[in-house]
Amino acid sequence: MTSKLKITDPAGNPWELQLEVGKTYTIGRSKDCDIVLNDRRVSRKHAHILGDAEGFHLIDGYYEDGLLKRSVNHVFVNGSPVLEKALAAGDAVVIGESQISFIQDMPQPFIPEHHVSYPSVRAASVAAIPQAQAAADTPKGIDYDDKPLGQTQLQISANEIIGKHSHLSMETAIATPEEIKDLRRKAKMLELLYEMSRSIGTVFDLKEIFDRATDLIFRGSPADRVVALLADETLDGKILDYSLVPVSARTRDAKMAELTDSMTISRTITQKVMREKVALLSQDAKTDAQFLGAESIVSQGVRSTICAPLITESNVHGVIYADRLDPFAAFTPDHLELISAVAAQTAVTVETVKAHKRLAREEVARANYSRFMPEYVVKQLLDNPNSFSLGGVNQTVTVLFADIRGFTALSEHEKPEKVVTMLNRYFSLMSDIIFEHGGTLDKYIGDGLMAIFGAPTASEEDALNAVKAAVTMQKRLSGLNDELRAEGFGQISIGIGLHTGEALIGYIGSDKRSEYTAIGDTVNLASRLESNAAGGQILMSEATAAASGNLIPVNQREPLTVKNRVQPVKVLEVRWG
């Protein structure tokens, strides 16, 4: 048995590497790796593969000074992150944006000797089965009917679909002709399925996956038309078995496509297949009660149908539907078994692709939201994706505004690159402080920033945490100024304003672009307090002082008259030095 890796980098460049037992293969971005991946998300030494007598083992990370150092962005096998994995044929490995398939050349299935001479399995599968022609155009329409199911002639269960066992007795030394015939049929099926596993193992486009599966169905059965339907899902991955969407619809050839403008599929059958996890065969649609009154099926001349679930150990992702138009020939139980097996194998790949895409979405979301929210808040949002919707709720929050004093004059005397570098260091420091105290970074506003404490999650300590964050910002700014001074930069001073009250919190904007923010009078007053704070000052309202338990030492200030308020606002200055 030979083993190899089929590698595709982010640019789509493919190559292969033959693996040898007893060798270690390093994978990473470094030029001295055995498998060099020119991929920005791949570590210099990201992973390695060990080959021994038991097989090949993929390990996340590499050894340095006797210690195993794991990669930053992890290794995914069949859609799941792994640290160590014994590779099996067909495993799909994703490292960064590069895709690696582990391939093993399997030995031919054993066929018992008999006095009857038979052609080889491969000759039978290649020569006797006509190759499917190039896919014709998708039928113009796919409709459902809701007729009663009636009496379907044959069905097979989920256990049979996922793993059907041969009835060949191992207690006898001589196989009967029927047993040999059964073995030859199974060998042909195994060859098609093995070819399919190699074909779709590295494909991440759902339509292409189903197109390749359909090709196998056309080669191994007399199906005239094949439709793959996927179930809709909620954002958290819950399957909606009542809603199926066609992903691929194909006919055997162009002539067959000309015979029909549309396909009608029984919704009763598809839902039975989805919910009961069975595959169904109807050998005579014209006499089957489930099609009585379905004029569209009769008019199309449908003789026989098969509907098989896209089933895995954990879920049913949809169905594959096939039919025959030949009035004198129907599908057989062998065809039901083949199409069910193809559907089950396709389902495994579909599940892997879904998992990979879900992880990719979560990774992007985590990277985006981690810039503005603490990690625990990001996790809550990702665990409940349905919370991402336009609109808002009224919620009590503490709003913090901070702004650099004299920034315009400062920037006039420094080069733009120097100003940008200084701002980035300042914002990085301030953002870390906000996250440390459980706040959400709402936005940057020029040289200023806005933060919210108490959203999306609230606690009794929100106001106190906001004041503590403001004090920490002023204190750590002193250390940053020492660093900037030593590097020849100008000095920074900031004014901070805080106010606690009710605000509208949520995703504001459009379906194409929205941002999580707070709006209302509470936000406006916090901004007014910040604009009246001198460099090094923290001004807060009485509401914030009360909500923080009056635990922070303060100095009384003269009430402020602010825009859009008739009564002056009582202001307190936080003592932090």
Buried (B, 14 or more C-beta within 10 A) or exposed (E): EEBBBBBBBBEEEEEEBEBEEEEBBBBBBBEEBEBBBEBEBBBEBBBBBBBEEEBBBBBBBBEEEEEEEBBEBBBBBBBEEBBBBEBEBBBBBBBBBBBBBBBBEBEEBEBEEEEEEEEEBEEBBEEEBEEBBEBBEBBEEBEBBEBEBBEBBBBBEBEBBBEBEEEBEEEEEEBEEEBBEBBBBBBBBBBBBBBBBBBBBBBBEBEEBBBBBBBBBBBBBBBBBBBBBBBEBEEEEEBEBEEBEBBBBBBBBEEBBEEBEEBBBBBBBBBBBBEEBBBBBBBBBBEBEBBEEBEBBBEBBBBBBBBBBBBBEEBBBBBBBBBBBEEEEBBBEBBBBBBBBBBBBBBBBBBBBBBBEBBBEBBEBBEEBBEBBBEEBBBBBBEEBEEBEEEBEEBBBBBBBBBBBEBEEBBEEBEEEBBEBBBEBBBEBBBEBBBEBBBBBBEBEEBBBBBBBBBBBEEEBBBBBBBBBBBBBBEBBEEBBEEBEEEEBBBBBBBBBBBBBEBBBBBBEEEEEBEBBBEBEBBBBBBBBBBBBEBBBBBBBBBBBEBBEEEBEBEEBEEBEBEEEEEEBBBBBBEBE
